[in-house]
Amino acid sequence: MSTAERSMGLGLRALNRLAGSELLDRMGQRKRFERWVYRGTRRGFRAVGATSRSFSAATKLTRPARQAHARSSDLFDLTLEEEQQMLREAIGAFAAEQVRPAAPAADSACAAPAELLAQASELGLTTLGVPEEIGGIMAERSAVTSVLACEALAHGDVGIALAALAPGAVACALGLWGDAEQQSTYLPAFTGASTSASSSKADDDASPEGESPVAAALALVEPRPLFDPLKLDTRARREEGEWIISGRKALVPRAAEDELFVIAADAGGLGPALFLVESSTAGVFTEPEPAMGLRAAATGQLILEDVRVPAGALLGEGRPEVYRECVHRSRIAWCALAVGAAQAVLDYVIPYVNERIAFGEPISNRQAVAFAVADIDIELEGMRLLTYRAAGRADTGKSFARESALARRQCAEKGARIGSEGVQLLGGHGYVKEHPVERWYRDLRAVGVMEGALLV
């Protein structure tokens, strides 16, 4: 782990312990402490305001920055490093205390609360895939760390997690495959480096409502049955030194608010490729597309009508392996979300079946109920192991296409089954919104149909 990452982990642990101390209340210093924490995290992970955002290079890079591969090992070791454990605990606490209570209203409103998205950005979730030298918090690539973050946040709510993590997918893509010009232009908006270093004290004291994190998304899915990410209907053709893109993308998180997209399109002789497209570009339109699940992510369709972008908008020089790697990494991230939601189901049904009394005894005393709960736990562990295995191979630079495919198959099938079993174990209670299991079931159904939207 890098020095910056280690410092962040230790700082999060110290702040969590201090925040839970009664000493602050006895001394009457809690308000002052909260203001100090806000200012400190804001300086560390500040994002530029979204209103009329103009992407520009804060400093010109002479070469693209890249995170180093993690140290290779022939052993499959699931032991977390101390910093990873602290990060998971910090995000888990945020998910339990902030995300879970806000989830029902966000699901009904089809929108994630802006303050939660800002807090998630301040935790550094959008910069996990950004090289340390240009404002990121990690010197080495760590898909495992990103998976832990996805899993912990999804334990609170998958829809809010998707809305919060989607910008990180774009930042990660730029960190992995962006050239020096692309990184100089776009990454400062994610790291906060483009914010003036000469901000006044009045700006430091400004309220959090005055600024918002960058909104961005990866757009791969297209609105057609049996979608194959390697056979795209969205087309990009060259003309007079530009690319002209036409097509439709579906289920794009926060489509109406996004300022930057990474769009998958068939680029003629290059095959499927990724393009950077700003939402302000002529010919870019969005339509709301609320789905059965993931409602807090405010999914929508993205319409591209002869959108002209410069030649430099092509990501990764159009190399076929770049696009395939993007698909596989996205699938691992979706598996992580499924693991988090499935764990939430298990954690909810165990106390429910132990406390629910029928015919004078807890329903967990019935063998069918006990076996159903045990099956959920068994299948969940299989999902988690396959997901961690794929992420671990990605970190060390090994081939992980097979592992990501196995993880996705397991998480799509078993995740949906776990969601269904959760509803069944609650009986009539599983079918009403008073209990969150019906929402987790709807969200878990998305894993088998989603492509992109996230990246680890």
GUTILUM-622621 format. One record per residue (C-alpha): residue number from 1; chain; z, x, y. Coordinates in Angstrom, 3 decimals. Layout:
SITE; NUM; A; Z; X; Y
...
This chain:
SITE; 1; A; 0.000; 0.000; 0.000
SITE; 2; A; -0.680; 1.144; 3.532
SITE; 3; A; 1.985; 1.997; 6.084
SITE; 4; A; 1.050; -1.081; 8.136
SITE; 5; A; 1.270; -3.361; 5.106
SITE; 6; A; 4.596; -1.882; 4.020
SITE; 7; A; 6.003; -2.326; 7.520
SITE; 8; A; 4.795; -5.940; 7.649
SITE; 9; A; 6.442; -6.731; 4.316
SITE; 10; A; 9.771; -5.170; 5.278
SITE; 11; A; 9.647; -6.905; 8.647
SITE; 12; A; 9.019; -10.299; 7.068
SITE; 13; A; 11.988; -9.844; 4.742
SITE; 14; A; 14.279; -8.809; 7.595
SITE; 15; A; 13.155; -11.701; 9.815
SITE; 16; A; 13.606; -14.223; 6.998
SITE; 17; A; 17.167; -13.038; 6.359
SITE; 18; A; 18.042; -13.061; 10.047
SITE; 19; A; 16.490; -16.488; 10.590
SITE; 20; A; 18.669; -17.935; 7.806
SITE; 21; A; 21.868; -16.472; 9.220
SITE; 22; A; 24.478; -18.772; 10.767
SITE; 23; A; 25.415; -15.955; 13.149
SITE; 24; A; 22.538; -16.896; 15.465
SITE; 25; A; 23.891; -20.433; 15.830
SITE; 26; A; 27.487; -19.308; 16.365
SITE; 27; A; 26.338; -16.924; 19.105
SITE; 28; A; 24.015; -19.525; 20.646
SITE; 29; A; 21.063; -17.121; 20.339
SITE; 30; A; 18.695; -19.007; 18.013
SITE; 31; A; 16.324; -20.178; 20.786
SITE; 32; A; 16.090; -16.664; 22.216
SITE; 33; A; 15.492; -15.252; 18.717
SITE; 34; A; 12.677; -17.757; 18.065
SITE; 35; A; 10.972; -16.851; 21.348
SITE; 36; A; 11.235; -13.152; 20.485
SITE; 37; A; 9.784; -13.702; 17.005
SITE; 38; A; 6.914; -15.726; 18.450
SITE; 39; A; 6.010; -13.026; 20.940
SITE; 40; A; 6.256; -10.283; 18.323
SITE; 41; A; 4.073; -12.001; 15.744
SITE; 42; A; 1.684; -13.077; 18.468
SITE; 43; A; 1.139; -9.469; 19.523
SITE; 44; A; 0.704; -8.457; 15.882
SITE; 45; A; -1.705; -11.155; 14.722
SITE; 46; A; -2.969; -12.879; 17.868
SITE; 47; A; -6.306; -14.689; 17.639
SITE; 48; A; -8.562; -15.406; 20.602
SITE; 49; A; -8.652; -18.952; 21.974
SITE; 50; A; -11.367; -21.085; 20.426
SITE; 51; A; -12.542; -22.846; 23.567
SITE; 52; A; -16.031; -21.573; 24.457
SITE; 53; A; -15.372; -18.430; 22.473
SITE; 54; A; -17.912; -15.693; 23.050
SITE; 55; A; -18.239; -13.183; 20.238
SITE; 56; A; -18.621; -9.692; 21.655
SITE; 57; A; -17.845; -6.131; 20.649
SITE; 58; A; -14.525; -4.827; 21.958
SITE; 59; A; -15.538; -1.324; 20.865
SITE; 60; A; -18.704; -0.168; 19.166
SITE; 61; A; -18.306; 1.190; 15.661
SITE; 62; A; -20.504; 4.122; 14.674
SITE; 63; A; -20.271; 3.178; 11.004
SITE; 64; A; -18.994; 0.151; 9.073
SITE; 65; A; -15.317; 0.227; 8.116
SITE; 66; A; -14.417; -0.416; 4.496
SITE; 67; A; -11.183; -0.871; 2.592
SITE; 68; A; -10.692; 1.619; -0.231
SITE; 69; A; -10.661; 0.501; -3.858
SITE; 70; A; -7.250; 0.238; -5.452
SITE; 71; A; -6.339; 2.962; -7.920
SITE; 72; A; -8.079; 2.320; -11.240
SITE; 73; A; -6.065; 1.829; -14.410
SITE; 74; A; -6.962; 0.909; -17.958
SITE; 75; A; -3.755; -1.117; -18.225
SITE; 76; A; -3.501; -4.782; -17.287
SITE; 77; A; -0.196; -4.748; -15.431
SITE; 78; A; 1.073; -7.941; -13.790
SITE; 79; A; 4.069; -6.286; -12.157
SITE; 80; A; 3.935; -7.002; -8.432
SITE; 81; A; 4.633; -4.313; -5.904
SITE; 82; A; 7.564; -4.912; -3.582
SITE; 83; A; 5.306; -5.674; -0.618
SITE; 84; A; 3.315; -8.198; -2.632
SITE; 85; A; 6.507; -9.917; -3.738
SITE; 86; A; 7.786; -10.114; -0.168
SITE; 87; A; 4.476; -11.493; 1.086
SITE; 88; A; 4.453; -14.140; -1.633
SITE; 89; A; 8.035; -15.111; -0.797
SITE; 90; A; 7.276; -15.363; 2.923
SITE; 91; A; 4.174; -17.508; 2.406
SITE; 92; A; 5.967; -19.563; -0.245
SITE; 93; A; 8.773; -20.316; 2.204
SITE; 94; A; 6.224; -21.300; 4.858
SITE; 95; A; 4.459; -23.577; 2.349
SITE; 96; A; 7.697; -25.252; 1.270
SITE; 97; A; 9.274; -25.672; 4.696
SITE; 98; A; 6.230; -26.342; 6.882
SITE; 99; A; 3.144; -27.203; 4.828
SITE; 100; A; 4.585; -29.549; 2.169
SITE; 101; A; 6.256; -31.933; 4.673
SITE; 102; A; 3.076; -32.101; 6.798
SITE; 103; A; 0.735; -32.719; 3.861
SITE; 104; A; 0.888; -36.547; 3.570
SITE; 105; A; 0.062; -37.084; 7.254
SITE; 106; A; -2.654; -34.408; 7.160
SITE; 107; A; -4.221; -36.066; 4.111
SITE; 108; A; -4.253; -39.453; 5.844
SITE; 109; A; -5.595; -38.033; 9.112
SITE; 110; A; -8.200; -35.823; 7.399
SITE; 111; A; -7.077; -32.925; 9.588
SITE; 112; A; -4.652; -30.036; 9.271
SITE; 113; A; -2.073; -29.715; 12.079
SITE; 114; A; -3.216; -27.135; 14.625
SITE; 115; A; 0.250; -25.613; 14.856
SITE; 116; A; 0.306; -24.923; 11.106
SITE; 117; A; -3.095; -23.239; 11.263
SITE; 118; A; -1.857; -21.077; 14.136
SITE; 119; A; 1.277; -20.124; 12.199
SITE; 120; A; -0.804; -19.239; 9.128
SITE; 121; A; -2.991; -17.018; 11.295
SITE; 122; A; 0.086; -15.303; 12.734
SITE; 123; A; 1.240; -14.513; 9.195
SITE; 124; A; -1.899; -12.378; 8.864
SITE; 125; A; -3.709; -14.551; 6.306
SITE; 126; A; -7.063; -14.183; 8.087
SITE; 127; A; -6.930; -10.371; 8.117
SITE; 128; A; -6.100; -9.536; 4.485
SITE; 129; A; -9.718; -8.496; 3.892
SITE; 130; A; -10.173; -6.629; 7.185
SITE; 131; A; -10.072; -2.801; 7.060
SITE; 132; A; -6.910; -1.340; 8.546
SITE; 133; A; -8.769; 0.882; 10.998
SITE; 134; A; -10.216; -2.119; 12.825
SITE; 135; A; -7.132; -4.297; 12.998
SITE; 136; A; -6.468; -5.345; 9.412
SITE; 137; A; -3.119; -4.951; 7.676
SITE; 138; A; -4.245; -3.384; 4.398
SITE; 139; A; -5.845; 0.005; 3.783
SITE; 140; A; -6.907; -0.881; 0.223
SITE; 141; A; -8.803; -3.885; -1.059
SITE; 142; A; -6.390; -6.214; -2.788
SITE; 143; A; -7.861; -9.344; -4.299
SITE; 144; A; -4.568; -9.711; -6.177
SITE; 145; A; -2.647; -9.917; -2.895
SITE; 146; A; -5.124; -12.503; -1.595
SITE; 147; A; -4.756; -14.485; -4.820
SITE; 148; A; -0.972; -14.465; -4.421
SITE; 149; A; -1.357; -15.737; -0.850
SITE; 150; A; -3.743; -18.529; -1.919
SITE; 151; A; -1.484; -19.564; -4.777
SITE; 152; A; 1.667; -19.635; -2.660
SITE; 153; A; 0.055; -21.622; 0.166
SITE; 154; A; -1.587; -24.109; -2.219
SITE; 155; A; 1.835; -24.855; -3.688
SITE; 156; A; 2.462; -26.616; -0.371
SITE; 157; A; -0.912; -28.360; -0.089
SITE; 158; A; -4.424; -27.382; -1.147
SITE; 159; A; -6.192; -29.093; 1.757
SITE; 160; A; -4.101; -27.381; 4.422
SITE; 161; A; -4.388; -24.113; 2.498
SITE; 162; A; -8.179; -24.399; 2.488
SITE; 163; A; -8.267; -25.063; 6.240
SITE; 164; A; -5.958; -22.109; 6.915
SITE; 165; A; -7.686; -19.639; 4.597
SITE; 166; A; -11.338; -20.470; 5.346
SITE; 167; A; -11.574; -18.109; 8.378
SITE; 168; A; -10.266; -15.311; 6.175
SITE; 169; A; -13.299; -15.772; 3.925
SITE; 170; A; -15.620; -14.899; 6.803
SITE; 171; A; -13.446; -11.973; 7.874
SITE; 172; A; -13.366; -10.700; 4.290
SITE; 173; A; -17.159; -10.968; 3.982
SITE; 174; A; -17.555; -8.962; 7.178
SITE; 175; A; -15.073; -6.394; 5.921
SITE; 176; A; -16.862; -6.019; 2.585
SITE; 177; A; -20.527; -6.168; 3.602
SITE; 178; A; -20.838; -6.260; 7.385
SITE; 179; A; -22.571; -3.380; 9.155
SITE; 180; A; -21.103; -1.590; 12.164
SITE; 181; A; -22.736; -3.952; 14.665
SITE; 182; A; -21.622; -7.098; 12.847
SITE; 183; A; -18.064; -5.851; 12.485
SITE; 184; A; -17.889; -4.787; 16.133
SITE; 185; A; -19.133; -8.181; 17.285
SITE; 186; A; -17.159; -10.587; 15.111
SITE; 187; A; -14.048; -9.019; 13.619
SITE; 188; A; -12.172; -8.672; 16.960
SITE; 189; A; -11.982; -12.469; 17.087
SITE; 190; A; -10.068; -12.469; 13.800
SITE; 191; A; -7.766; -9.513; 14.494
SITE; 192; A; -7.060; -10.240; 18.157
SITE; 193; A; -8.460; -6.858; 19.229
SITE; 194; A; -10.716; -8.492; 21.797
SITE; 195; A; -7.724; -9.815; 23.687
SITE; 196; A; -7.218; -7.848; 26.846
SITE; 197; A; -4.689; -5.063; 26.478
SITE; 198; A; -3.628; -5.646; 30.071
SITE; 199; A; -2.314; -9.159; 29.500
SITE; 200; A; 0.238; -10.104; 32.122
SITE; 201; A; 3.834; -11.003; 31.398
SITE; 202; A; 2.940; -14.586; 32.226
SITE; 203; A; 0.429; -14.502; 29.392
SITE; 204; A; 3.080; -13.055; 27.048
SITE; 205; A; 5.345; -15.948; 27.915
SITE; 206; A; 2.600; -18.520; 27.507
SITE; 207; A; 3.191; -21.319; 25.049
SITE; 208; A; 1.449; -21.253; 21.665
SITE; 209; A; -0.459; -24.399; 22.603
SITE; 210; A; -2.562; -22.334; 25.030
SITE; 211; A; -4.495; -20.488; 22.360
SITE; 212; A; -5.899; -21.148; 18.903
SITE; 213; A; -7.075; -18.959; 16.023
SITE; 214; A; -10.746; -18.521; 15.314
SITE; 215; A; -12.312; -21.242; 13.145
SITE; 216; A; -14.912; -20.035; 10.643
SITE; 217; A; -16.116; -20.873; 7.146
SITE; 218; A; -18.263; -19.747; 4.257
SITE; 219; A; -20.933; -22.348; 3.404
SITE; 220; A; -22.482; -22.182; -0.063
SITE; 221; A; -22.405; -25.702; -1.530
SITE; 222; A; -25.373; -28.016; -1.050
SITE; 223; A; -25.347; -31.837; -1.306
SITE; 224; A; -27.121; -32.355; -4.609
SITE; 225; A; -26.078; -33.034; -8.216
SITE; 226; A; -25.520; -30.077; -10.568
SITE; 227; A; -25.607; -27.587; -7.721
SITE; 228; A; -26.424; -24.029; -8.817
SITE; 229; A; -25.446; -21.380; -6.248
SITE; 230; A; -28.273; -19.149; -7.458
SITE; 231; A; -30.918; -21.834; -6.765
SITE; 232; A; -30.616; -22.762; -3.114
SITE; 233; A; -32.564; -25.431; -1.238
SITE; 234; A; -31.536; -23.954; 2.113
SITE; 235; A; -34.341; -21.592; 3.139
SITE; 236; A; -34.620; -18.637; 5.476
SITE; 237; A; -38.000; -17.236; 6.494
SITE; 238; A; -38.909; -14.274; 8.678
SITE; 239; A; -40.868; -14.804; 11.834
SITE; 240; A; -41.378; -12.377; 14.725
SITE; 241; A; -38.299; -10.287; 14.003
SITE; 242; A; -36.049; -13.309; 13.456
SITE; 243; A; -34.821; -15.408; 10.588
SITE; 244; A; -35.430; -19.173; 10.736
SITE; 245; A; -32.995; -21.150; 8.565
SITE; 246; A; -33.324; -24.776; 7.482
SITE; 247; A; -31.244; -26.829; 5.081
SITE; 248; A; -27.951; -28.619; 4.507
SITE; 249; A; -24.543; -27.434; 3.375
SITE; 250; A; -21.815; -29.701; 2.021
SITE; 251; A; -18.009; -29.732; 1.923
SITE; 252; A; -17.650; -27.090; 4.634
SITE; 253; A; -13.983; -26.883; 5.700
SITE; 254; A; -13.365; -27.831; 9.336
SITE; 255; A; -17.129; -28.017; 9.876
SITE; 256; A; -16.857; -29.780; 13.238
SITE; 257; A; -14.480; -27.125; 14.632
SITE; 258; A; -15.977; -23.960; 13.140
SITE; 259; A; -17.392; -21.396; 15.534
SITE; 260; A; -18.910; -19.031; 12.972
SITE; 261; A; -20.451; -19.602; 9.558
SITE; 262; A; -21.531; -17.366; 6.719
SITE; 263; A; -24.404; -19.388; 5.261
SITE; 264; A; -26.101; -18.959; 1.899
SITE; 265; A; -29.876; -19.367; 2.011
SITE; 266; A; -32.860; -18.364; -0.088
SITE; 267; A; -34.493; -15.546; 1.875
SITE; 268; A; -37.914; -15.522; 0.301
SITE; 269; A; -38.521; -12.305; -1.578
SITE; 270; A; -34.878; -11.262; -1.227
SITE; 271; A; -33.541; -14.250; -3.144
SITE; 272; A; -30.176; -15.837; -2.243
SITE; 273; A; -28.615; -14.072; 0.746
SITE; 274; A; -25.862; -14.496; 3.335
SITE; 275; A; -26.426; -15.024; 7.072
SITE; 276; A; -24.073; -15.029; 10.046
SITE; 277; A; -24.673; -18.111; 12.200
SITE; 278; A; -22.695; -19.099; 15.292
SITE; 279; A; -22.068; -22.808; 15.755
SITE; 280; A; -23.452; -22.651; 19.307
SITE; 281; A; -26.912; -21.665; 18.017
SITE; 282; A; -29.647; -24.223; 18.696
SITE; 283; A; -30.395; -26.398; 15.672
SITE; 284; A; -26.872; -26.312; 14.189
SITE; 285; A; -25.314; -29.765; 13.664
SITE; 286; A; -22.382; -31.135; 11.692
SITE; 287; A; -21.499; -34.477; 10.151
SITE; 288; A; -18.095; -35.573; 8.797
SITE; 289; A; -17.951; -35.705; 5.010
SITE; 290; A; -14.458; -36.763; 3.906
SITE; 291; A; -14.027; -36.233; 0.187
SITE; 292; A; -11.734; -37.645; -2.512
SITE; 293; A; -9.536; -34.559; -2.237
SITE; 294; A; -9.020; -31.662; 0.166
SITE; 295; A; -8.844; -34.215; 2.958
SITE; 296; A; -6.667; -32.093; 5.219
SITE; 297; A; -9.462; -29.506; 5.293
SITE; 298; A; -11.659; -31.958; 7.271
SITE; 299; A; -14.737; -31.161; 5.180
SITE; 300; A; -18.151; -31.887; 6.643
SITE; 301; A; -21.852; -31.300; 6.213
SITE; 302; A; -23.621; -28.538; 8.087
SITE; 303; A; -27.223; -29.297; 9.091
SITE; 304; A; -29.563; -26.453; 9.990
SITE; 305; A; -32.841; -27.419; 11.648
SITE; 306; A; -35.064; -24.387; 12.211
SITE; 307; A; -32.093; -22.312; 13.340
SITE; 308; A; -33.246; -18.981; 14.757
SITE; 309; A; -30.984; -15.973; 14.272
SITE; 310; A; -31.759; -12.282; 14.858
SITE; 311; A; -32.687; -9.939; 12.039
SITE; 312; A; -29.200; -8.451; 12.314
SITE; 313; A; -27.644; -11.724; 11.149
SITE; 314; A; -28.439; -10.844; 7.522
SITE; 315; A; -25.232; -9.764; 5.781
SITE; 316; A; -25.203; -6.924; 3.270
SITE; 317; A; -28.867; -6.117; 3.926
SITE; 318; A; -29.805; -8.988; 1.610
SITE; 319; A; -28.896; -7.068; -1.540
SITE; 320; A; -28.763; -9.447; -4.558
SITE; 321; A; -25.486; -7.978; -5.808
SITE; 322; A; -23.791; -8.856; -2.517
SITE; 323; A; -24.487; -12.565; -2.886
SITE; 324; A; -23.450; -12.629; -6.541
SITE; 325; A; -20.223; -10.810; -5.746
SITE; 326; A; -19.537; -13.352; -3.008
SITE; 327; A; -19.883; -16.214; -5.502
SITE; 328; A; -17.592; -14.552; -8.045
SITE; 329; A; -14.911; -13.693; -5.474
SITE; 330; A; -15.017; -17.245; -4.145
SITE; 331; A; -14.461; -18.623; -7.623
SITE; 332; A; -11.397; -16.422; -8.095
SITE; 333; A; -9.963; -17.763; -4.844
SITE; 334; A; -10.521; -21.350; -5.950
SITE; 335; A; -8.776; -20.534; -9.215
SITE; 336; A; -5.801; -19.255; -7.219
SITE; 337; A; -5.640; -22.545; -5.306
SITE; 338; A; -5.743; -24.421; -8.610
SITE; 339; A; -2.880; -22.324; -9.990
SITE; 340; A; -0.773; -23.092; -6.912
SITE; 341; A; -1.425; -26.837; -7.114
SITE; 342; A; -0.848; -26.936; -10.887
SITE; 343; A; 2.464; -25.106; -10.409
SITE; 344; A; 3.414; -27.728; -7.828
SITE; 345; A; 2.720; -30.466; -10.389
SITE; 346; A; 4.889; -28.750; -13.010
SITE; 347; A; 7.724; -28.122; -10.554
SITE; 348; A; 7.673; -31.807; -9.576
SITE; 349; A; 7.452; -33.460; -13.014
SITE; 350; A; 10.244; -31.442; -14.687
SITE; 351; A; 13.079; -32.840; -12.529
SITE; 352; A; 11.394; -36.252; -12.515
SITE; 353; A; 11.333; -36.641; -16.327
SITE; 354; A; 14.888; -35.276; -16.547
SITE; 355; A; 16.218; -37.764; -14.000
SITE; 356; A; 14.124; -40.814; -14.852
SITE; 357; A; 16.196; -43.075; -17.114
SITE; 358; A; 14.568; -45.526; -19.536
SITE; 359; A; 16.429; -47.396; -22.279
SITE; 360; A; 19.606; -45.543; -21.472
SITE; 361; A; 18.331; -41.948; -21.612
SITE; 362; A; 16.097; -39.521; -19.672
SITE; 363; A; 12.439; -39.902; -20.611
SITE; 364; A; 12.339; -36.138; -21.241
SITE; 365; A; 14.277; -36.848; -24.455
SITE; 366; A; 11.127; -38.388; -25.864
SITE; 367; A; 9.065; -35.956; -27.813
SITE; 368; A; 5.721; -37.058; -26.342
SITE; 369; A; 6.995; -36.448; -22.799
SITE; 370; A; 8.555; -33.071; -23.652
SITE; 371; A; 5.373; -31.901; -25.378
SITE; 372; A; 3.219; -33.012; -22.408
SITE; 373; A; 5.359; -30.967; -20.002
SITE; 374; A; 5.229; -27.965; -22.354
SITE; 375; A; 1.435; -28.228; -22.534
SITE; 376; A; 1.214; -28.167; -18.743
SITE; 377; A; 3.232; -24.941; -18.665
SITE; 378; A; 1.135; -23.316; -21.398
SITE; 379; A; -2.182; -24.187; -19.776
SITE; 380; A; -0.907; -23.117; -16.350
SITE; 381; A; -0.002; -19.667; -17.672
SITE; 382; A; -3.498; -19.316; -19.115
SITE; 383; A; -4.984; -20.208; -15.735
SITE; 384; A; -2.758; -17.688; -13.962
SITE; 385; A; -3.419; -14.824; -16.376
SITE; 386; A; -7.204; -15.230; -16.241
SITE; 387; A; -7.157; -15.447; -12.445
SITE; 388; A; -4.997; -12.330; -12.051
SITE; 389; A; -7.148; -10.469; -14.548
SITE; 390; A; -10.346; -11.201; -12.620
SITE; 391; A; -8.714; -10.241; -9.317
SITE; 392; A; -7.340; -7.039; -10.807
SITE; 393; A; -10.760; -5.928; -11.984
SITE; 394; A; -12.259; -6.734; -8.580
SITE; 395; A; -9.667; -4.497; -6.945
SITE; 396; A; -10.521; -1.478; -9.054
SITE; 397; A; -14.291; -1.762; -8.619
SITE; 398; A; -14.966; -2.860; -12.192
SITE; 399; A; -17.348; -5.644; -13.175
SITE; 400; A; -15.564; -8.994; -12.936
SITE; 401; A; -18.361; -11.568; -13.304
SITE; 402; A; -17.315; -12.474; -16.846
SITE; 403; A; -13.651; -12.668; -15.910
SITE; 404; A; -14.300; -14.883; -12.875
SITE; 405; A; -16.424; -17.223; -15.019
SITE; 406; A; -13.687; -17.510; -17.645
SITE; 407; A; -11.047; -18.140; -14.990
SITE; 408; A; -13.127; -20.812; -13.298
SITE; 409; A; -13.815; -22.616; -16.579
SITE; 410; A; -10.121; -22.576; -17.479
SITE; 411; A; -8.927; -23.627; -14.035
SITE; 412; A; -11.514; -26.381; -13.612
SITE; 413; A; -10.812; -27.998; -16.986
SITE; 414; A; -7.092; -27.380; -17.362
SITE; 415; A; -6.356; -27.918; -13.685
SITE; 416; A; -7.877; -31.395; -13.792
SITE; 417; A; -5.993; -32.108; -16.992
SITE; 418; A; -2.690; -30.952; -15.482
SITE; 419; A; -3.268; -33.211; -12.479
SITE; 420; A; -4.021; -36.142; -14.763
SITE; 421; A; -0.975; -35.457; -16.955
SITE; 422; A; 1.198; -35.290; -13.860
SITE; 423; A; 0.071; -38.755; -12.795
SITE; 424; A; 0.575; -40.042; -16.351
SITE; 425; A; 4.102; -38.656; -16.649
SITE; 426; A; 5.140; -40.458; -13.472
SITE; 427; A; 3.667; -43.715; -14.727
SITE; 428; A; 3.190; -46.208; -11.898
SITE; 429; A; 4.845; -43.774; -9.488
SITE; 430; A; 2.062; -41.307; -10.143
SITE; 431; A; -0.477; -43.734; -8.730
SITE; 432; A; 1.136; -44.307; -5.335
SITE; 433; A; 1.281; -42.103; -2.256
SITE; 434; A; 5.061; -42.143; -2.215
SITE; 435; A; 4.833; -39.241; -4.663
SITE; 436; A; 2.522; -36.232; -4.035
SITE; 437; A; 1.199; -35.956; -7.585
SITE; 438; A; -1.759; -38.268; -6.919
SITE; 439; A; -2.825; -35.978; -4.052
SITE; 440; A; -2.552; -32.873; -6.215
SITE; 441; A; -4.668; -34.587; -8.859
SITE; 442; A; -7.394; -35.333; -6.306
SITE; 443; A; -7.291; -31.759; -5.033
SITE; 444; A; -7.407; -30.203; -8.519
SITE; 445; A; -10.585; -32.154; -9.292
SITE; 446; A; -12.347; -30.145; -6.572
SITE; 447; A; -12.095; -26.808; -8.381
SITE; 448; A; -14.938; -27.622; -10.764
SITE; 449; A; -17.403; -28.588; -8.033
SITE; 450; A; -16.646; -26.229; -5.152
SITE; 451; A; -18.470; -22.975; -4.551
SITE; 452; A; -17.673; -20.675; -1.681
SITE; 453; A; -15.379; -21.820; 1.114
SITE; 454; A; -12.962; -19.034; 0.145
SITE; 455; A; -13.174; -15.357; -0.643
SITE; 456; A; -10.712; -12.808; -2.013
